[in-house]
């Protein structure tokens, strides 16, 4: 790495965040410049203004500062951000804290976490009597005082000794009640932040009042907490992670985990009630729990930039003590940043299979959570205008969990004065026809006719009708020749027509025709997937097919009936109903050509008495779906890793044939996780949450036994896991 404190010159290069491996600065002036840059970035971060640099760049720069100070202690400045709470830039205030609000030191990765645990054990002279692992929420630390059960004052952490009074705005934070369940006097410490849902609402409010979008949930929360005189009140949330005496109704000293549970009973949202806090006896278990938090990142509904590991017992905390800026009994294990900055090179427009017109950002490649990102969604044209991003901007790109990367905002202070706002198309970029702008997502007025190639390709995919041999080149050829305009036309093809196409021989033509004709008896769920009904996907298409049983019943259903299917709300139901009306002529053509429009009965154990873990089946059914709860509610099942004899999609289909709901993410609501080879982090998260796990081999055996109607085998598998 060159002797500079700017972002690495090579896009996609991983930033160094570990002080042990970071390169020190060779020149004192460069070191001083880096300190100034860190302090400026920290000031923007802690004071809630626009971010000056992303987390990855900040951590890398701070690591190089720390490495330089280790090598050249005589260069170390009195205002060094490595020694002070909040990098020494957070504003103090008039509210003096009962005890200093310290920060946490950081570690990066398992090896450093284990070294910290070793130091803690050395300080205690024995292993800690329990380690708590909690998500590290990306928000603003506050202290809240309750007197006789009533919230009286809230202050920011500030410089650690005193903070600003933010009682007015903090009272609105969900999770920080104005009145406790009991008239106790205590001080709560925790994090004010914006959930993902909060952030969306906050930006709608902000742009609706003519102000620029918030670029990042953390700065949005910090700015909102300090805001005075705004015409709107953006939403905030709160989670407590600490408690200070005096306490009258909570006996002490007690373990941190017990304290958080007791505080939750008083009505405060704590790490114990969000499902994020776990307590472990060994370092190995704590390391696994940190990995589970990392795997769950992006599914929690709020930003997490690491996991906090800390001693559970108060006597361990007292023995370990604290430095001037951080406790020795706790540590923050930082994760790779899920938000980075890069340059927006251009904005392209894509036309989907239903004619939806979507703007997409093409980016200078940047590495985010181990993945090189080159493009990001811009959602829709109205949202693009609200985000106020332009070609050439340095933009914040977020990739939370496994979701598609999105641009959250631009660094307006670095915008080229000559840049111009993006102009949305006035006609369809593909066919130059009119655009339907009546909904948030604009659509070519020709609909699926404009996206004919995409519609045909999707219809032929393996998860849909699985037409072997119908690739992109052939689709382009038949569409260009005018012999296919929609999926129903495929069933009119014959070999004589196909051989007239370029590079299509008689044998290949005959095979393709046979492949197309063989798909007539695919189940209704596959037909629905292939049609690509708007606001549905593979799993929802299967649920719809099983709920209604036939296309005739589905087409006769109204918005209210559609909402009876799990996962369909009012807005989605209205869109699905409208799209089915649009698809009715095509469905009629497919039916006339002999394509099946019925979903076979779900697999049932004829006369069976199978149950899950010994729970009795629903008595109302003579044949029982093994992945249903006793009250008939489908179990939520996640299939992760390879299942013998089944593809990933076939595994999910099997879950739903057996009465369950196939899910892609593990949460506290999950009933069962099927774990196969290459399962990865979902298996770890299931273990951390205590969700039941079934080996993939047993799941495959259960599917086979269901198909054979072997009740005894299924019962044994469900009982044993």
BAPA-776393 format. One line per 5 residues: number of its first residue (from 1); their letters; for each residue z, y, x of C-alpha. Coordinates in steps of 0.02 Angstrom, whole numbers. Example, Ala and Ser with C-alpha at 12.3 -4.5 7.8 and 13.67 -1.06 7.14 Angstrom:
# residues 2
1	as	390,-225,615 ~ 357,-53,684
***
This chain:
# residues 721
1	xxxxx	0,0,0 ~ -46,171,67 ~ 86,304,99 ~ 70,388,-69 ~ 173,398,-226
6	xxxxx	31,396,-351 ~ -30,249,-454 ~ -117,113,-349 ~ -299,156,-319 ~ -364,-16,-366
11	xxxxx	-355,-38,-556 ~ -268,-196,-607 ~ -166,-213,-448 ~ 13,-264,-491 ~ 137,-126,-456
16	xxxxx	282,-166,-340 ~ 450,-142,-426 ~ 565,-243,-312 ~ 653,-133,-183 ~ 669,-286,-70
21	xxxxx	480,-297,-53 ~ 428,-116,-82 ~ 350,-23,64 ~ 454,125,126 ~ 372,294,149
26	xxxxx	321,335,326 ~ 341,524,312 ~ 493,622,255 ~ 389,746,157 ~ 308,606,58
31	xxxxx	479,533,21 ~ 539,703,-40 ~ 386,718,-150 ~ 420,547,-223 ~ 601,595,-263
36	xxxxx	539,751,-352 ~ 411,649,-450 ~ 542,521,-502 ~ 662,657,-558 ~ 527,746,-658
41	xxxxx	474,585,-742 ~ 655,539,-778 ~ 687,711,-854 ~ 541,689,-972 ~ 599,513,-1014
46	xxxxx	781,556,-1049 ~ 748,721,-1138 ~ 620,650,-1259 ~ 465,748,-1208 ~ 296,670,-1171
51	xxxxx	304,536,-1036 ~ 242,589,-866 ~ 215,411,-804 ~ 226,237,-875 ~ 371,118,-838
56	xxxxx	276,15,-711 ~ 228,167,-607 ~ 405,237,-620 ~ 487,74,-565 ~ 365,55,-420
61	xxxxx	396,232,-361 ~ 585,217,-376 ~ 579,52,-279 ~ 488,137,-135 ~ 617,278,-136
66	xxxxx	757,150,-126 ~ 669,54,14 ~ 645,215,112 ~ 829,262,94 ~ 880,89,157
71	xxxxx	770,107,311 ~ 806,292,341 ~ 979,335,271 ~ 973,503,360 ~ 830,555,244
76	xxxxx	930,519,87 ~ 946,673,-22 ~ 1102,722,-117 ~ 1001,724,-278 ~ 926,551,-249
81	xxxxx	887,464,-415 ~ 947,298,-341 ~ 1130,352,-343 ~ 1153,451,-504 ~ 1165,405,-687
86	xxxxx	999,437,-777 ~ 924,480,-607 ~ 1036,634,-607 ~ 922,731,-726 ~ 992,699,-900
91	xxxxx	1073,852,-972 ~ 1261,852,-990 ~ 1344,930,-1140 ~ 1501,988,-1225 ~ 1559,815,-1283
96	xxxxx	1663,733,-1147 ~ 1660,544,-1149 ~ 1823,446,-1161 ~ 1760,341,-1015 ~ 1604,374,-911
101	xxxxx	1445,305,-990 ~ 1369,217,-840 ~ 1195,146,-824 ~ 1149,-28,-765 ~ 1074,-81,-600
106	xxxxx	908,-172,-612 ~ 845,-338,-548 ~ 668,-404,-557 ~ 649,-591,-581 ~ 752,-749,-575
111	xxxxx	791,-748,-389 ~ 871,-575,-395 ~ 964,-619,-555 ~ 1040,-770,-469 ~ 1089,-664,-320
116	xxxxx	1180,-543,-435 ~ 1269,-688,-519 ~ 1322,-750,-347 ~ 1393,-579,-303 ~ 1489,-575,-467
121	xxxxx	1561,-747,-433 ~ 1615,-690,-260 ~ 1700,-536,-334 ~ 1793,-643,-460 ~ 1832,-785,-340
126	xxxxx	1763,-907,-471 ~ 1618,-920,-595 ~ 1625,-795,-738 ~ 1707,-859,-895 ~ 1547,-838,-996
131	xxxxx	1389,-735,-978 ~ 1316,-636,-1122 ~ 1127,-610,-1132 ~ 1059,-471,-1243 ~ 889,-386,-1262
136	xxxxx	879,-221,-1168 ~ 824,-101,-1303 ~ 708,39,-1250 ~ 799,184,-1331 ~ 929,319,-1302
141	xxxxx	1111,276,-1263 ~ 1241,361,-1375 ~ 1428,357,-1410 ~ 1488,367,-1591 ~ 1667,404,-1643
146	xxxxx	1744,340,-1805 ~ 1911,408,-1867 ~ 1995,312,-2008 ~ 1829,224,-2037 ~ 1724,383,-2054
151	xxxxx	1588,434,-1931 ~ 1643,600,-1857 ~ 1540,632,-1700 ~ 1392,562,-1602 ~ 1344,613,-1425
156	xxxxx	1208,565,-1302 ~ 1253,485,-1136 ~ 1200,643,-1047 ~ 1252,642,-864 ~ 1374,499,-895
161	xxxxx	1526,612,-904 ~ 1478,719,-1053 ~ 1335,723,-1178 ~ 1254,827,-1314 ~ 1316,825,-1493
166	xxxxx	1180,743,-1599 ~ 1287,697,-1749 ~ 1171,775,-1878 ~ 1017,672,-1834 ~ 1111,515,-1782
171	xxxxx	1190,499,-1954 ~ 1020,448,-2020 ~ 1001,301,-1900 ~ 994,135,-1991 ~ 1134,25,-1924
176	xxxxx	1256,167,-1892 ~ 1349,184,-2058 ~ 1438,342,-2110 ~ 1585,239,-2172 ~ 1653,75,-2103
181	xxxxx	1713,-68,-2210 ~ 1892,-34,-2152 ~ 1984,128,-2107 ~ 1989,94,-1920 ~ 1977,218,-1776
186	xxxxx	1860,170,-1634 ~ 1716,221,-1522 ~ 1551,128,-1532 ~ 1419,131,-1396 ~ 1241,78,-1420
191	xxxxx	1059,125,-1426 ~ 965,238,-1545 ~ 782,188,-1551 ~ 629,173,-1659 ~ 573,5,-1724
196	xxxxx	387,-30,-1727 ~ 389,12,-1913 ~ 490,172,-1879 ~ 361,225,-1751 ~ 216,207,-1873
201	xxxxx	306,307,-2007 ~ 362,439,-1881 ~ 184,469,-1823 ~ 119,479,-2001 ~ 250,613,-2035
206	xxxxx	217,705,-1873 ~ 28,711,-1887 ~ 44,750,-2073 ~ 134,910,-2021 ~ -3,958,-1899
211	xxxxx	89,903,-1741 ~ 21,786,-1606 ~ 67,602,-1612 ~ 216,532,-1520 ~ 148,439,-1370
216	xxxxx	288,311,-1354 ~ 430,247,-1467 ~ 563,287,-1338 ~ 516,469,-1315 ~ 492,483,-1503
221	xxxxx	670,423,-1533 ~ 743,537,-1400 ~ 648,688,-1464 ~ 693,652,-1645 ~ 878,631,-1604
226	xxxxx	882,804,-1526 ~ 765,888,-1651 ~ 829,1035,-1752 ~ 740,1125,-1892 ~ 597,1003,-1914
231	xxxxx	514,997,-2085 ~ 523,808,-2084 ~ 652,676,-2040 ~ 576,535,-1937 ~ 665,367,-1956
236	xxxxx	787,302,-1824 ~ 879,139,-1797 ~ 1037,91,-1703 ~ 1109,-65,-1621 ~ 1282,-67,-1543
241	xxxxx	1313,-155,-1377 ~ 1489,-94,-1335 ~ 1657,-43,-1406 ~ 1796,67,-1341 ~ 1979,76,-1395
246	xxxxx	2084,130,-1485 ~ 2057,-5,-1613 ~ 2184,-45,-1748 ~ 2107,-192,-1840 ~ 2018,-281,-1698
251	xxxxx	2141,-372,-1587 ~ 2112,-349,-1403 ~ 2073,-376,-1269 ~ 1945,-501,-1335 ~ 1778,-566,-1267
256	xxxxx	1631,-450,-1290 ~ 1544,-575,-1404 ~ 1696,-582,-1520 ~ 1709,-393,-1517 ~ 1527,-371,-1570
261	xxxxx	1547,-496,-1712 ~ 1704,-405,-1773 ~ 1615,-237,-1764 ~ 1471,-310,-1865 ~ 1596,-360,-1999
266	xxxxx	1640,-176,-2013 ~ 1459,-135,-2056 ~ 1385,-82,-1888 ~ 1225,-166,-1830 ~ 1265,-250,-1664
271	xxxxx	1181,-363,-1539 ~ 1277,-505,-1623 ~ 1193,-477,-1792 ~ 1014,-451,-1734 ~ 999,-629,-1668
276	xxxxx	976,-561,-1493 ~ 1146,-597,-1414 ~ 1186,-767,-1340 ~ 1336,-826,-1237 ~ 1317,-953,-1096
281	xxxxx	1434,-1046,-980 ~ 1320,-1059,-828 ~ 1196,-954,-732 ~ 1059,-1083,-764 ~ 1084,-1061,-951
286	xxxxx	1085,-872,-936 ~ 922,-876,-837 ~ 842,-982,-974 ~ 907,-861,-1106 ~ 830,-713,-1014
291	xxxxx	664,-805,-1015 ~ 684,-835,-1203 ~ 708,-647,-1229 ~ 552,-614,-1126 ~ 455,-740,-1229
296	xxxxx	517,-661,-1391 ~ 464,-488,-1335 ~ 339,-419,-1457 ~ 410,-520,-1603 ~ 576,-429,-1620
301	xxxxx	505,-278,-1710 ~ 566,-154,-1579 ~ 535,-114,-1396 ~ 623,-219,-1265 ~ 599,-182,-1080
306	xxxxx	716,-316,-1012 ~ 870,-420,-1043 ~ 1050,-373,-1005 ~ 1165,-503,-929 ~ 1351,-464,-924
311	xxxxx	1521,-545,-912 ~ 1592,-591,-1082 ~ 1778,-589,-1039 ~ 1871,-422,-1023 ~ 1973,-486,-876
316	xxxxx	1812,-527,-782 ~ 1747,-351,-812 ~ 1910,-275,-751 ~ 1910,-382,-595 ~ 1728,-344,-552
321	xxxxx	1747,-156,-578 ~ 1608,-26,-563 ~ 1520,84,-438 ~ 1493,270,-465 ~ 1340,239,-572
326	xxxxx	1344,60,-638 ~ 1464,-82,-680 ~ 1465,-232,-564 ~ 1495,-351,-709 ~ 1326,-317,-790
331	xxxxx	1144,-309,-738 ~ 977,-267,-819 ~ 840,-394,-785 ~ 682,-290,-806 ~ 522,-363,-876
336	xxxxx	346,-310,-826 ~ 306,-152,-922 ~ 215,-179,-1088 ~ 152,1,-1084 ~ 46,67,-941
341	xxxxx	-73,212,-913 ~ -257,204,-876 ~ -415,304,-909 ~ -516,296,-1069 ~ -695,272,-1010
346	xxxxx	-786,273,-1177 ~ -769,233,-1362 ~ -882,100,-1435 ~ -909,51,-1617 ~ -909,-131,-1672
351	xxxxx	-979,-202,-1835 ~ -884,-352,-1902 ~ -945,-497,-2007 ~ -897,-408,-2169 ~ -978,-245,-2115
356	xxxxx	-815,-162,-2060 ~ -847,-26,-1931 ~ -711,-16,-1798 ~ -689,101,-1648 ~ -641,12,-1487
361	xxxxx	-581,93,-1326 ~ -661,38,-1163 ~ -534,63,-1024 ~ -525,70,-837 ~ -451,-104,-802
366	xxxxx	-261,-106,-795 ~ -138,-249,-778 ~ -8,-259,-917 ~ 119,-402,-925 ~ 11,-505,-808
371	xxxxx	-152,-481,-904 ~ -296,-369,-851 ~ -339,-260,-1000 ~ -512,-183,-1013 ~ -518,-134,-1197
376	xxxxx	-398,-88,-1337 ~ -405,-68,-1524 ~ -413,104,-1602 ~ -385,31,-1777 ~ -491,150,-1882
381	xxxxx	-571,322,-1872 ~ -432,414,-1964 ~ -305,337,-1846 ~ -414,381,-1697 ~ -411,563,-1750
386	xxxxx	-221,559,-1773 ~ -196,483,-1601 ~ -293,629,-1527 ~ -372,533,-1384 ~ -534,580,-1300
391	xxxxx	-654,501,-1177 ~ -590,540,-1002 ~ -407,550,-1054 ~ -268,460,-963 ~ -196,357,-1105
396	xxxxx	-43,249,-1138 ~ -92,69,-1174 ~ 34,-49,-1251 ~ 25,-238,-1254 ~ 183,-300,-1342
401	xxxxx	196,-489,-1343 ~ 27,-572,-1369 ~ -45,-440,-1484 ~ -209,-351,-1453 ~ -183,-201,-1337
406	xxxxx	-175,-32,-1423 ~ -179,148,-1367 ~ -22,240,-1420 ~ -69,413,-1357 ~ -140,520,-1218
411	xxxxx	-63,620,-1075 ~ -113,789,-1145 ~ -55,884,-990 ~ -188,793,-888 ~ -331,818,-1012
416	xxxxx	-492,894,-945 ~ -511,1065,-1028 ~ -697,1026,-1050 ~ -665,869,-1151 ~ -720,865,-1332
421	xxxxx	-649,771,-1482 ~ -732,608,-1530 ~ -859,624,-1670 ~ -856,478,-1791 ~ -1024,409,-1847
426	xxxxx	-1096,475,-2010 ~ -1206,323,-2038 ~ -1191,140,-1990 ~ -1219,126,-1800 ~ -1314,-38,-1826
431	xxxxx	-1429,-13,-1975 ~ -1416,177,-1997 ~ -1368,147,-2178 ~ -1230,239,-2273 ~ -1046,208,-2238
436	xxxxx	-915,170,-2368 ~ -766,280,-2321 ~ -659,248,-2475 ~ -534,142,-2376 ~ -446,165,-2209
441	xxxxx	-566,43,-2127 ~ -741,109,-2149 ~ -876,-14,-2196 ~ -1064,-18,-2194 ~ -1124,-3,-2374
446	xxxxx	-1233,-158,-2345 ~ -1073,-257,-2309 ~ -1104,-433,-2248 ~ -1291,-405,-2245 ~ -1266,-286,-2099
451	xxxxx	-1153,-409,-2010 ~ -1264,-559,-2047 ~ -1260,-629,-1871 ~ -1070,-616,-1858 ~ -1049,-690,-2033
456	xxxxx	-1160,-840,-1993 ~ -1077,-870,-1824 ~ -904,-867,-1905 ~ -960,-984,-2045 ~ -1017,-1110,-1914
461	xxxxx	-860,-1106,-1806 ~ -757,-1262,-1779 ~ -612,-1198,-1882 ~ -729,-1161,-2028 ~ -880,-1271,-2071
466	xxxxx	-898,-1338,-1893 ~ -1088,-1342,-1886 ~ -1133,-1425,-1722 ~ -1284,-1353,-1633 ~ -1290,-1187,-1725
471	xxxxx	-1264,-1067,-1581 ~ -1297,-882,-1557 ~ -1477,-902,-1499 ~ -1527,-1003,-1651 ~ -1435,-885,-1768
476	xxxxx	-1526,-736,-1693 ~ -1691,-830,-1710 ~ -1672,-880,-1894 ~ -1609,-706,-1942 ~ -1751,-621,-1847
481	xxxxx	-1877,-737,-1929 ~ -1810,-690,-2100 ~ -1776,-870,-2154 ~ -1586,-851,-2158 ~ -1490,-701,-2225
486	xxxxx	-1326,-781,-2277 ~ -1232,-948,-2254 ~ -1308,-1024,-2412 ~ -1482,-1007,-2337 ~ -1432,-1128,-2199
491	xxxxx	-1435,-1271,-2324 ~ -1618,-1233,-2365 ~ -1674,-1258,-2185 ~ -1783,-1405,-2142 ~ -1853,-1469,-1979
496	xxxxx	-2028,-1406,-2017 ~ -1966,-1228,-2028 ~ -1856,-1240,-1876 ~ -1990,-1308,-1759 ~ -2088,-1147,-1783
501	xxxxx	-1951,-1055,-1689 ~ -1963,-1026,-1503 ~ -1893,-1170,-1397 ~ -1848,-1278,-1548 ~ -1914,-1456,-1534
506	xxxxx	-1927,-1586,-1673 ~ -1777,-1686,-1614 ~ -1665,-1534,-1599 ~ -1723,-1469,-1768 ~ -1687,-1635,-1854
511	xxxxx	-1513,-1644,-1776 ~ -1470,-1467,-1831 ~ -1527,-1498,-2009 ~ -1423,-1658,-2016 ~ -1273,-1565,-1946
516	xxxxx	-1287,-1429,-2078 ~ -1308,-1552,-2221 ~ -1157,-1653,-2165 ~ -1043,-1504,-2197 ~ -1070,-1503,-2386
521	xxxxx	-908,-1600,-2415 ~ -794,-1492,-2310 ~ -634,-1447,-2406 ~ -619,-1282,-2497 ~ -502,-1215,-2362
526	xxxxx	-640,-1230,-2233 ~ -763,-1142,-2349 ~ -641,-999,-2373 ~ -615,-984,-2186 ~ -803,-982,-2161
531	xxxxx	-829,-848,-2293 ~ -707,-735,-2201 ~ -626,-657,-2353 ~ -555,-490,-2299 ~ -370,-485,-2254
536	xxxxx	-360,-674,-2240 ~ -362,-789,-2089 ~ -360,-975,-2060 ~ -181,-1007,-2113 ~ -188,-895,-2266
541	xxxxx	-356,-970,-2319 ~ -277,-1143,-2315 ~ -128,-1084,-2418 ~ -243,-1004,-2546 ~ -347,-1162,-2560
546	xxxxx	-194,-1272,-2584 ~ -118,-1153,-2710 ~ -270,-1140,-2825 ~ -353,-1308,-2788 ~ -528,-1254,-2833
551	xxxxx	-644,-1106,-2810 ~ -660,-1091,-2998 ~ -472,-1066,-3016 ~ -469,-944,-2871 ~ -610,-837,-2941
556	xxxxx	-520,-833,-3107 ~ -358,-771,-3029 ~ -306,-590,-3040 ~ -205,-483,-2921 ~ -40,-544,-2995
561	xxxxx	-88,-727,-2974 ~ -143,-700,-2794 ~ 28,-627,-2752 ~ 106,-795,-2793 ~ 36,-859,-2628
566	xxxxx	156,-829,-2484 ~ 99,-690,-2370 ~ 0,-596,-2503 ~ 71,-430,-2559 ~ -1,-305,-2683
571	xxxxx	-119,-215,-2563 ~ -184,-376,-2487 ~ -203,-457,-2658 ~ -309,-311,-2719 ~ -421,-319,-2566
576	xxxxx	-442,-509,-2579 ~ -482,-497,-2765 ~ -613,-363,-2734 ~ -691,-459,-2591 ~ -702,-618,-2696
581	xxxxx	-798,-520,-2827 ~ -918,-464,-2690 ~ -933,-643,-2628 ~ -963,-720,-2799 ~ -1155,-722,-2786
586	xxxxx	-1145,-806,-2616 ~ -1016,-931,-2680 ~ -1135,-968,-2825 ~ -1277,-1001,-2702 ~ -1168,-1118,-2598
591	xxxxx	-1112,-1211,-2754 ~ -1292,-1232,-2811 ~ -1332,-1310,-2643 ~ -1197,-1441,-2664 ~ -1061,-1367,-2553
596	xxxxx	-890,-1432,-2607 ~ -777,-1304,-2691 ~ -620,-1410,-2714 ~ -468,-1436,-2601 ~ -414,-1618,-2591
601	xxxxx	-235,-1652,-2644 ~ -107,-1621,-2507 ~ -45,-1778,-2423 ~ 103,-1851,-2518 ~ 205,-2002,-2481
606	xxxxx	168,-2111,-2630 ~ 336,-2143,-2711 ~ 420,-2093,-2548 ~ 594,-2030,-2517 ~ 568,-1944,-2351
611	xxxxx	682,-1800,-2306 ~ 717,-1685,-2161 ~ 868,-1729,-2056 ~ 945,-1826,-2200 ~ 923,-1689,-2330
616	xxxxx	878,-1763,-2498 ~ 701,-1726,-2562 ~ 664,-1630,-2720 ~ 699,-1746,-2864 ~ 563,-1672,-2972
621	xxxxx	423,-1749,-2871 ~ 389,-1935,-2864 ~ 292,-1909,-2704 ~ 371,-1791,-2579 ~ 294,-1674,-2452
626	xxxxx	399,-1708,-2296 ~ 392,-1528,-2234 ~ 469,-1455,-2392 ~ 651,-1405,-2408 ~ 757,-1482,-2547
631	xxxxx	723,-1331,-2659 ~ 536,-1356,-2638 ~ 513,-1208,-2520 ~ 392,-1247,-2377 ~ 468,-1263,-2204
636	xxxxx	409,-1141,-2071 ~ 338,-1245,-1929 ~ 271,-1188,-1759 ~ 158,-1307,-1663 ~ 153,-1265,-1478
641	xxxxx	70,-1363,-1340 ~ -45,-1512,-1356 ~ -24,-1636,-1500 ~ -100,-1809,-1464 ~ -260,-1834,-1562
646	xxxxx	-260,-1660,-1640 ~ -332,-1492,-1593 ~ -223,-1338,-1612 ~ -301,-1295,-1779 ~ -291,-1475,-1839
651	xxxxx	-106,-1474,-1797 ~ -81,-1320,-1906 ~ -184,-1399,-2044 ~ -74,-1553,-2036 ~ 81,-1446,-2056
656	xxxxx	13,-1372,-2215 ~ -52,-1538,-2282 ~ 125,-1603,-2265 ~ 194,-1457,-2364 ~ 245,-1335,-2229
661	xxxxx	188,-1163,-2173 ~ 107,-1153,-2003 ~ 176,-1006,-1903 ~ 125,-937,-1734 ~ 292,-865,-1678
666	xxxxx	468,-934,-1663 ~ 608,-839,-1747 ~ 774,-870,-1831 ~ 676,-908,-1991 ~ 583,-1053,-1910
671	xxxxx	635,-1225,-1973 ~ 547,-1337,-1846 ~ 453,-1319,-1681 ~ 334,-1457,-1629 ~ 328,-1459,-1439
676	xxxxx	187,-1538,-1340 ~ 126,-1533,-1162 ~ 100,-1355,-1101 ~ 212,-1281,-1236 ~ 274,-1137,-1130
681	xxxxx	399,-1006,-1186 ~ 403,-1048,-1372 ~ 499,-1207,-1334 ~ 625,-1106,-1233 ~ 646,-982,-1374
686	xxxxx	674,-1123,-1499 ~ 812,-1192,-1389 ~ 892,-1021,-1371 ~ 890,-993,-1559 ~ 950,-1168,-1600
691	xxxxx	792,-1209,-1698 ~ 757,-1395,-1720 ~ 627,-1465,-1601 ~ 515,-1616,-1628 ~ 411,-1693,-1486
696	xxxxx	224,-1685,-1519 ~ 210,-1874,-1506 ~ 331,-1897,-1651 ~ 241,-1765,-1753 ~ 74,-1853,-1726
701	xxxxx	156,-2018,-1777 ~ 225,-1936,-1935 ~ 53,-1869,-1982 ~ -23,-2042,-1958 ~ 117,-2122,-2059
706	xxxxx	91,-1997,-2200 ~ -95,-2036,-2203 ~ -52,-2221,-2213 ~ 84,-2195,-2344 ~ 215,-2276,-2233
711	xxxxx	374,-2201,-2305 ~ 492,-2295,-2190 ~ 412,-2230,-2031 ~ 411,-2051,-2094 ~ 592,-2060,-2147
716	xxxxx	643,-2128,-1977 ~ 546,-1993,-1884 ~ 621,-1852,-1987 ~ 795,-1921,-1965 ~ 779,-1941,-1776
721	x	673,-1789,-1736
***
